């Protein structure tokens, strides 16, 4: 089968070794939403959609910042929501919040946590 017809083709090597997404309580989500409010979008997804390069850059940004905003394309809301969920899965991050075409992703660093969230 052609790589174009298998959505996960080519994605497996980037996903190998991806840690599981952190489980967040509603209180923790509210706290992270508050921290993310003044942030600008670090990742912008263009008309090509969710590519391996976007996933790789998102992984790098999460490593650097732990909490980031991702701006998706306008258009179909359900497709955009599915894209944000897929991006969170591919990067091992938690989808904290989504409003309009902006999503907030969180993934703590194992070696150096910069954001301490309440229990």
DSSP file (Angstrom, degrees, kcal/mol; ACC not computed):
  #  RESIDUE AA STRUCTURE BP1 BP2  ACC     N-H-->O    O-->H-N    N-H-->O    O-->H-N    TCO  KAPPA ALPHA  PHI   PSI    X-CA   Y-CA   Z-CA
    1    1 A X              0   0    0      0, 0.0     2,-0.1     0, 0.0     5,-0.1   0.000 360.0 360.0 360.0 144.2    0.0    0.0    0.0
    2    2 A X    >   -     0   0    0      1,-0.1     3,-1.2     3,-0.0     4,-0.5  -0.377 360.0-123.9 -71.4 146.8    1.2    3.5   -0.8
    3    3 A X  G >  S+     0   0    0      1,-0.3     3,-0.8     2,-0.2     6,-0.3   0.791 109.1  64.3 -62.4 -28.1    2.4    5.8    2.0
    4    4 A X  G 3  S+     0   0    0      1,-0.2    -1,-0.3     3,-0.0    -2,-0.0   0.802 101.8  49.7 -65.7 -27.4   -0.2    8.4    1.0
    5    5 A X  G <  S+     0   0    0     -3,-1.2     2,-0.6     1,-0.1    -1,-0.2   0.526  98.8  70.3 -93.5  -6.1   -3.0    6.1    1.8
    6    6 A X    X   -     0   0    0     -3,-0.8     3,-1.5    -4,-0.5    -1,-0.1  -0.931  65.8-160.3-112.7 110.4   -1.9    5.1    5.3
    7    7 A X  T 3  S+     0   0    0     -2,-0.6    -1,-0.1     1,-0.3    -4,-0.0   0.798  91.2  47.2 -61.3 -30.1   -2.2    8.0    7.7
    8    8 A X  T >> S+     0   0    0      2,-0.1     3,-1.7     3,-0.1     4,-0.9   0.513  82.7 119.9 -90.5  -3.3    0.2    6.5   10.3
    9    9 A X  T <4 S+     0   0    0     -3,-1.5    -3,-0.0     1,-0.3    -7,-0.0  -0.391  84.9   9.2 -64.1 133.2    2.9    5.6    7.7
   10   10 A X  T 34 S+     0   0    0     -2,-0.1     4,-0.4     1,-0.1    -1,-0.3   0.241 111.8  87.2  83.8 -15.8    6.1    7.4    8.4
   11   11 A X  T <>  +     0   0    0     -3,-1.7     4,-1.6     1,-0.1     3,-0.3   0.744  67.9  76.2 -87.9 -23.9    4.8    8.6   11.8
   12   12 A X  H  X S+     0   0    0     -4,-0.9     4,-1.4     1,-0.2     3,-0.2   0.885  90.6  52.9 -59.2 -43.9    5.9    5.5   13.8
   13   13 A X  H  4 S+     0   0    0      1,-0.2    -1,-0.2     2,-0.2     3,-0.2   0.897 111.3  47.1 -60.9 -37.3    9.6    6.4   13.9
   14   14 A X  H  4 S+     0   0    0     -4,-0.4    -1,-0.2    -3,-0.3    -2,-0.2   0.805 114.2  48.6 -70.8 -27.8    8.8    9.8   15.3
   15   15 A X  H >< S+     0   0    0     -4,-1.6     3,-2.1    -3,-0.2    -1,-0.2   0.630  82.8 110.1 -88.9 -13.9    6.4    8.3   17.8
   16   16 A X  T 3< S+     0   0    0     -4,-1.4     3,-0.1     1,-0.3    -3,-0.0  -0.439  89.6  13.2 -63.5 128.9    8.7    5.6   19.1
   17   17 A X  T 3  S+     0   0    0      1,-0.3     2,-0.4    -2,-0.2    -1,-0.3   0.570  86.7 149.8  82.1   8.8    9.7    6.5   22.6
   18   18 A X    <   -     0   0    0     -3,-2.1    -1,-0.3     1,-0.1    74,-0.1  -0.636  46.7-125.7 -75.4 125.7    7.1    9.1   23.0
   19   19 A X        -     0   0    0     -2,-0.4     3,-0.1    72,-0.2    -1,-0.1  -0.312  32.1 -93.0 -68.4 155.9    6.1    9.2   26.7
   20   20 A X        -     0   0    0      1,-0.1    -1,-0.1     3,-0.0    74,-0.1  -0.342  49.5 -94.6 -66.5 152.3    2.4    8.8   27.6
   21   21 A X        -     0   0    0     72,-0.2    72,-0.2     1,-0.1    -1,-0.1  -0.392  45.1-105.3 -66.5 141.4    0.4   12.0   27.9
   22   22 A X        -     0   0    0     70,-0.3     2,-0.5    84,-0.3    -1,-0.1  -0.418  28.8-123.3 -68.0 142.5    0.1   13.3   31.5
   23   23 A X        -     0   0    0     -2,-0.1     2,-0.4    -3,-0.1    -1,-0.1  -0.760  32.5-165.8 -85.8 128.8   -3.2   12.8   33.2
   24   24 A X        -     0   0    0     -2,-0.5     2,-0.1     4,-0.0     0, 0.0  -0.941  13.4-139.2-121.7 137.9   -4.6   16.2   34.4
   25   25 A X     >  -     0   0    0     -2,-0.4     4,-2.3     1,-0.1     5,-0.1  -0.376  35.2-105.0 -80.0 169.5   -7.4   17.0   36.8
   26   26 A X  H  > S+     0   0    0      1,-0.2     4,-2.4     2,-0.2     5,-0.2   0.875 122.9  54.5 -64.8 -35.9   -9.8   19.8   36.1
   27   27 A X  H  > S+     0   0    0      1,-0.2     4,-2.0     2,-0.2    -1,-0.2   0.909 109.3  47.4 -62.7 -42.4   -8.1   21.9   38.7
   28   28 A X  H  > S+     0   0    0      2,-0.2     4,-2.5     1,-0.2    -2,-0.2   0.881 110.1  52.7 -67.0 -38.7   -4.8   21.4   37.0
   29   29 A X  H  X S+     0   0    0     -4,-2.3     4,-2.6     2,-0.2    -2,-0.2   0.920 109.1  49.7 -62.3 -43.8   -6.3   22.2   33.6
   30   30 A X  H  X S+     0   0    0     -4,-2.4     4,-2.0     2,-0.2    -2,-0.2   0.916 110.8  50.1 -60.6 -42.9   -7.7   25.5   34.9
   31   31 A X  H  X S+     0   0    0     -4,-2.0     4,-1.8     1,-0.2    -2,-0.2   0.930 112.6  46.0 -61.4 -46.4   -4.3   26.3   36.4
   32   32 A X  H  X S+     0   0    0     -4,-2.5     4,-2.3     1,-0.2    -2,-0.2   0.867 108.7  55.9 -67.4 -36.5   -2.5   25.6   33.1
   33   33 A X  H  X S+     0   0    0     -4,-2.6     4,-1.3     1,-0.2    -1,-0.2   0.909 107.4  50.7 -60.0 -40.7   -5.1   27.6   31.1
   34   34 A X  H  < S+     0   0    0     -4,-2.0     4,-0.5     1,-0.2    -2,-0.2   0.896 111.1  47.2 -63.7 -40.7   -4.4   30.6   33.3
   35   35 A X  H  < S+     0   0    0     -4,-1.8     3,-0.3     1,-0.2    -1,-0.2   0.853 113.7  48.8 -67.6 -33.7   -0.7   30.2   32.7
   36   36 A X  H >< S+     0   0    0     -4,-2.3     3,-1.4     1,-0.2    -1,-0.2   0.690  87.0  89.1 -80.1 -18.7   -1.2   29.9   28.9
   37   37 A X  T 3< S+     0   0    0     -4,-1.3    -1,-0.2     1,-0.3    -2,-0.1   0.880  91.8  39.7 -50.9 -49.7   -3.5   32.9   28.6
   38   38 A X  T 3  S+     0   0    0     -4,-0.5    -1,-0.3    -3,-0.3    -2,-0.1   0.594  95.8 106.1 -79.4  -6.4   -0.8   35.5   27.9
   39   39 A X    <   -     0   0    0     -3,-1.4     2,-0.2    -4,-0.2    29,-0.1  -0.349  63.6-135.6 -73.0 150.7    1.3   33.2   25.7
   40   40 A X        -     0   0    0      1,-0.1    29,-0.6    -2,-0.1     2,-0.3  -0.614  39.1 -81.6 -95.0 163.7    1.4   33.6   21.9
   41   41 A X  E     -a   69   0A   0     -2,-0.2    29,-0.2     1,-0.2     3,-0.1  -0.506  38.9-175.0 -68.9 127.5    1.2   30.7   19.5
   42   42 A X  E    S+     0   0A   0     27,-2.2     2,-0.4    -2,-0.3    28,-0.2   0.791  72.6  43.0 -90.2 -34.7    4.5   29.0   19.2
   43   43 A X  E     -a   70   0A   0     26,-1.6    28,-3.1     2,-0.0     2,-0.5  -0.941  65.4-167.8-117.1 133.8    3.4   26.6   16.4
   44   44 A X  E     -a   71   0A   0     -2,-0.4     2,-0.6    26,-0.2    28,-0.2  -0.985  12.5-148.1-121.9 122.9    1.3   27.5   13.5
   45   45 A X        -     0   0    0     26,-3.2     5,-0.1    -2,-0.5    -2,-0.0  -0.796  21.2-158.9 -93.0 124.3   -0.2   24.7   11.4
   46   46 A X    >   -     0   0    0     -2,-0.6     3,-1.6     3,-0.4    27,-0.3   0.020  40.2 -71.3 -90.8-163.4   -0.5   25.7    7.7
   47   47 A X  T 3  S+     0   0    0      1,-0.3     3,-0.1     2,-0.0    -2,-0.0   0.691 124.4  67.2 -68.0 -18.9   -2.6   24.5    4.8
   48   48 A X  T 3  S-     0   0    0      1,-0.2    -1,-0.3     3,-0.0     2,-0.2   0.674  96.5-151.0 -74.1 -16.4   -0.6   21.3    4.6
   49   49 A X    <   -     0   0    0     -3,-1.6     2,-1.1     2,-0.0    -3,-0.4  -0.484  51.4  -3.1  83.9-152.5   -2.0   20.2    7.9
   50   50 A X  S    S+     0   0    0     -2,-0.2     2,-0.2    -5,-0.1    -1,-0.0  -0.671  76.7 170.3 -84.6 100.9   -0.3   18.0   10.5
   51   51 A X     >  -     0   0    0     -2,-1.1     4,-2.2     1,-0.1     5,-0.2  -0.546  49.9-104.0-103.4 171.1    3.0   16.9    8.9
   52   52 A X  H  > S+     0   0    0      1,-0.2     4,-2.5     2,-0.2     5,-0.2   0.870 122.5  55.3 -61.5 -36.4    5.9   15.1   10.4
   53   53 A X  H  > S+     0   0    0      2,-0.2     4,-2.4     1,-0.2    -1,-0.2   0.891 107.2  48.8 -65.2 -39.4    7.8   18.4   10.5
   54   54 A X  H  > S+     0   0    0      2,-0.2     4,-2.3     1,-0.2    -2,-0.2   0.921 112.4  48.3 -65.6 -43.7    5.0   20.0   12.5
   55   55 A X  H  X S+     0   0    0     -4,-2.2     4,-2.2     2,-0.2    -2,-0.2   0.905 112.6  48.7 -63.0 -41.4    5.0   17.1   15.0
   56   56 A X  H  X S+     0   0    0     -4,-2.5     4,-2.0     2,-0.2    -2,-0.2   0.916 112.8  46.7 -65.8 -43.4    8.7   17.3   15.3
   57   57 A X  H  X S+     0   0    0     -4,-2.4     4,-2.5     2,-0.2    -1,-0.2   0.858 111.2  52.6 -67.6 -35.3    8.8   21.0   15.9
   58   58 A X  H  X S+     0   0    0     -4,-2.3     4,-2.6     2,-0.2    -1,-0.2   0.903 107.9  51.6 -65.5 -41.1    6.0   20.7   18.4
   59   59 A X  H  X S+     0   0    0     -4,-2.2     4,-1.9     2,-0.2    -2,-0.2   0.915 111.3  47.5 -60.3 -43.9    7.9   18.1   20.3
   60   60 A X  H  X S+     0   0    0     -4,-2.0     4,-2.1     2,-0.2    -2,-0.2   0.917 111.7  49.8 -63.4 -43.7   10.9   20.4   20.4
   61   61 A X  H  X S+     0   0    0     -4,-2.5     4,-2.8     1,-0.2     5,-0.5   0.883 109.9  51.0 -64.6 -38.5    8.8   23.3   21.5
   62   62 A X  H  X S+     0   0    0     -4,-2.6     4,-2.0     2,-0.2    -1,-0.2   0.883 109.1  51.6 -65.4 -37.4    7.2   21.2   24.3
   63   63 A X  H  < S+     0   0    0     -4,-1.9    -2,-0.2    -5,-0.2    -1,-0.2   0.902 116.4  40.8 -63.4 -40.8   10.7   20.2   25.4
   64   64 A X  H  < S+     0   0    0     -4,-2.1    -2,-0.2    -5,-0.1    -1,-0.2   0.872 135.3  14.6 -75.0 -38.2   11.8   23.8   25.6
   65   65 A X  H  < S-     0   0    0     -4,-2.8     2,-1.4    -5,-0.2    -3,-0.2   0.677  74.0-150.9-115.8 -22.8    8.6   25.4   27.1
   66   66 A X  S  < S+     0   0    0     -4,-2.0    41,-2.3    -5,-0.5     2,-0.5  -0.150  84.8  55.1  71.6 -39.4    6.4   22.6   28.5
   67   67 A X  E    S+ B   0 106A   0     -2,-1.4     2,-0.3    39,-0.2    39,-0.2  -0.981  71.9 160.9-127.3 119.3    3.3   24.6   27.9
   68   68 A X  E     - B   0 105A   0     37,-2.4    37,-2.5    -2,-0.5     2,-0.4  -0.923  33.9-129.6-137.0 160.2    2.6   26.0   24.4
   69   69 A X  E     -aB  41 104A   0    -29,-0.6   -27,-2.2    -2,-0.3   -26,-1.6  -0.904  19.6-161.1-106.7 141.4   -0.1   27.3   22.2
   70   70 A X  E     -aB  43 103A   0     33,-2.9    33,-2.7    -2,-0.4     2,-0.6  -0.988   5.6-151.7-123.2 128.0   -0.7   25.9   18.7
   71   71 A X  E     -aB  44 102A   0    -28,-3.1   -26,-3.2    -2,-0.4    31,-0.2  -0.890  16.1-165.7-103.6 123.7   -2.7   27.8   16.1
   72   72 A X        -     0   0    0     29,-3.4    29,-0.1    -2,-0.6   -26,-0.1  -0.462  28.8 -83.8-100.1 173.5   -4.5   25.6   13.5
   73   73 A X        -     0   0    0    -27,-0.3    -1,-0.1    -2,-0.2   -27,-0.1  -0.373  43.8-112.9 -73.9 156.0   -6.1   26.5   10.2
   74   74 A X  S    S+     0   0    0     -2,-0.1     2,-0.4     6,-0.0    -1,-0.1  -0.130  74.7  66.1 -72.9-179.0   -9.6   27.9   10.0
   75   75 A X  S    S+     0   0    0      4,-0.0     2,-0.3     5,-0.0     5,-0.0  -0.875  84.0  35.8 112.2-139.5  -12.3   25.9    8.4
   76   76 A X     >  -     0   0    0     -2,-0.4     4,-2.0     1,-0.2     5,-0.1  -0.376  59.1-157.5 -64.2 118.2  -13.9   22.6    9.5
   77   77 A X  H  > S+     0   0    0     -2,-0.3     4,-2.7     1,-0.2     5,-0.2   0.905  89.8  50.6 -65.0 -44.8  -14.1   22.6   13.3
   78   78 A X  H  > S+     0   0    0      1,-0.2     4,-2.3     2,-0.2    -1,-0.2   0.889 111.3  48.5 -64.3 -39.3  -14.3   18.8   13.7
   79   79 A X  H  > S+     0   0    0      2,-0.2     4,-2.1     1,-0.2    -1,-0.2   0.898 112.5  48.9 -66.2 -40.1  -11.3   18.2   11.5
   80   80 A X  H  X S+     0   0    0     -4,-2.0     4,-2.2     2,-0.2    -2,-0.2   0.911 111.3  49.4 -66.2 -42.7   -9.3   20.9   13.4
   81   81 A X  H  X S+     0   0    0     -4,-2.7     4,-2.2     1,-0.2    -2,-0.2   0.915 111.5  49.3 -61.9 -43.1  -10.2   19.3   16.7
   82   82 A X  H  X S+     0   0    0     -4,-2.3     4,-2.5     1,-0.2    -1,-0.2   0.879 109.3  53.0 -63.0 -38.0   -9.2   15.9   15.5
   83   83 A X  H  X S+     0   0    0     -4,-2.1     4,-2.5     2,-0.2    -2,-0.2   0.905 108.7  49.2 -64.7 -41.7   -5.9   17.3   14.3
   84   84 A X  H  X S+     0   0    0     -4,-2.2     4,-2.3     2,-0.2    -2,-0.2   0.903 111.6  49.0 -64.3 -41.1   -5.2   18.8   17.7
   85   85 A X  H  X S+     0   0    0     -4,-2.2     4,-2.2     2,-0.2    -2,-0.2   0.922 112.4  48.3 -63.4 -44.3   -6.0   15.5   19.4
   86   86 A X  H  X S+     0   0    0     -4,-2.5     4,-2.7     2,-0.2    -2,-0.2   0.905 110.5  51.3 -63.1 -42.3   -3.7   13.6   16.9
   87   87 A X  H  X S+     0   0    0     -4,-2.5     4,-1.6     1,-0.2     6,-0.2   0.913 109.7  50.1 -61.7 -42.8   -0.9   16.2   17.5
   88   88 A X  H  X>S+     0   0    0     -4,-2.3     5,-2.3     1,-0.2     4,-0.8   0.909 112.5  47.4 -62.1 -42.1   -1.2   15.7   21.3
   89   89 A X  H ><5S+     0   0    0     -4,-2.2     3,-0.6     1,-0.2    -2,-0.2   0.919 111.4  50.1 -64.7 -44.2   -1.0   11.9   20.9
   90   90 A X  H 3<5S+     0   0    0     -4,-2.7    -1,-0.2     1,-0.2    -2,-0.2   0.775 117.1  40.6 -67.3 -26.1    2.0   12.1   18.5
   91   91 A X  H 3<5S-     0   0    0     -4,-1.6    -1,-0.2    -5,-0.2   -72,-0.2   0.461 107.4-120.5-101.8  -2.5    3.9   14.4   20.9
   92   92 A X  T <<5 +     0   0    0     -4,-0.8   -70,-0.3    -3,-0.6     2,-0.2   0.837  69.0 132.4  67.7  32.8    2.9   12.7   24.2
   93   93 A X      < -     0   0    0     -5,-2.3     2,-0.4    -6,-0.2    -1,-0.2  -0.704  59.3-111.8-114.5 165.7    1.3   15.8   25.5
   94   94 A X  E     -C  106   0A   0     12,-3.2    12,-2.0    -2,-0.2     2,-1.1  -0.819  21.9-131.4 -96.5 133.7   -2.0   16.6   27.2
   95   95 A X  E     +C  105   0A   0     -2,-0.4    10,-0.2    10,-0.2     3,-0.1  -0.752  31.4 177.9 -82.2 101.7   -4.5   18.7   25.3
   96   96 A X  E     -     0   0A   0      8,-2.2     2,-0.3    -2,-1.1    -1,-0.2   0.907  57.5 -13.7 -74.8 -44.0   -5.3   21.2   28.0
   97   97 A X  E     -C  104   0A   0      7,-1.1     7,-2.8    -3,-0.2     2,-0.4  -0.993  50.2-162.4-160.9 149.4   -7.7   23.5   26.2
   98   98 A X  E     +C  103   0A   0     -2,-0.3     2,-0.4     5,-0.2     5,-0.2  -0.970  14.6 166.4-141.4 127.5   -9.0   24.3   22.8
   99   99 A X  E >   -C  102   0A   0      3,-2.6     3,-1.9    -2,-0.4     2,-0.2  -0.974  65.0 -36.1-141.2 126.9  -10.9   27.5   21.8
  100  100 A X  T 3  S-     0   0    0     -2,-0.4     0, 0.0     1,-0.2     0, 0.0  -0.443 124.4 -25.6  61.5-127.6  -11.5   28.5   18.3
  101  101 A X  T 3  S+     0   0    0     -2,-0.2   -29,-3.4   -29,-0.1     2,-0.4   0.075 120.3  91.3-105.6  24.2   -8.4   27.6   16.2
  102  102 A X  E <   -BC  71  99A   0     -3,-1.9    -3,-2.6   -31,-0.2     2,-0.3  -0.973  51.5-173.5-122.3 132.7   -6.0   27.7   19.1
  103  103 A X  E     -BC  70  98A   0    -33,-2.7   -33,-2.9    -2,-0.4     2,-0.5  -0.904  16.5-140.7-120.9 151.9   -5.0   24.7   21.3
  104  104 A X  E     -BC  69  97A   0     -7,-2.8    -8,-2.2    -2,-0.3    -7,-1.1  -0.963  19.7-169.1-112.8 125.6   -2.9   24.6   24.5
  105  105 A X  E     -BC  68  95A   0    -37,-2.5   -37,-2.4    -2,-0.5     2,-0.4  -0.897   2.2-168.8-115.5 144.8   -0.6   21.6   24.9
  106  106 A X  E     +BC  67  94A   0    -12,-2.0   -12,-3.2    -2,-0.4   -84,-0.3  -0.998  15.3 161.0-135.9 132.3    1.3   20.6   28.0
  107  107 A X        -     0   0    0    -41,-2.3   -14,-0.1    -2,-0.4   -41,-0.1  -0.854  29.3-140.1-147.9 112.4    4.1   18.0   28.5
  108  108 A X        -     0   0    0     -2,-0.3     2,-0.3     1,-0.1     5,-0.1  -0.383  20.6-117.6 -71.9 149.6    6.3   18.2   31.6
  109  109 A X        -     0   0    0      3,-0.3    -1,-0.1     1,-0.1   -46,-0.0  -0.685  12.6-146.9 -83.0 138.7   10.0   17.5   31.3
  110  110 A X  S    S+     0   0    0     -2,-0.3     3,-0.2     1,-0.2    -1,-0.1   0.863  96.1  40.2 -72.7 -36.1   11.2   14.5   33.2
  111  111 A X  S    S+     0   0    0      1,-0.3     2,-0.3    -3,-0.0    -1,-0.2   0.808 129.7  16.5 -86.2 -30.7   14.6   16.0   34.0
  112  112 A X        -     0   0    0      0, 0.0     2,-0.5     0, 0.0    -3,-0.3  -0.770  67.5-161.0-148.9  94.9   13.8   19.7   34.7
  113  113 A X        +     0   0    0     -2,-0.3     3,-0.1    -3,-0.2    -5,-0.1  -0.664  11.8 176.3 -80.9 124.7   10.2   20.7   35.4
  114  114 A X        +     0   0    0     -2,-0.5     2,-0.6     1,-0.2    -1,-0.2   0.728  68.3  57.3 -96.5 -27.4    9.7   24.4   34.9
  115  115 A X        -     0   0    0      2,-0.0     2,-0.7     0, 0.0    -1,-0.2  -0.927  67.2-162.6-110.3 119.6    6.0   24.4   35.6
  116  116 A X        -     0   0    0     -2,-0.6     2,-0.3    -3,-0.1    -2,-0.0  -0.897  13.1-164.8-100.2 114.5    4.8   23.1   39.0
  117  117 A X        -     0   0    0     -2,-0.7   -89,-0.1     1,-0.1    -2,-0.0  -0.755  23.3-105.6-101.6 147.8    1.2   22.4   38.9
  118  118 A X              0   0    0     -2,-0.3    -1,-0.1   -91,-0.1   -87,-0.1  -0.275 360.0 360.0 -68.2 155.5   -1.0   21.9   42.0
  119  119 A X              0   0    0    -92,-0.1    -1,-0.1   -91,-0.0   -91,-0.1   0.456 360.0 360.0 -77.8 360.0   -2.2   18.4   42.9
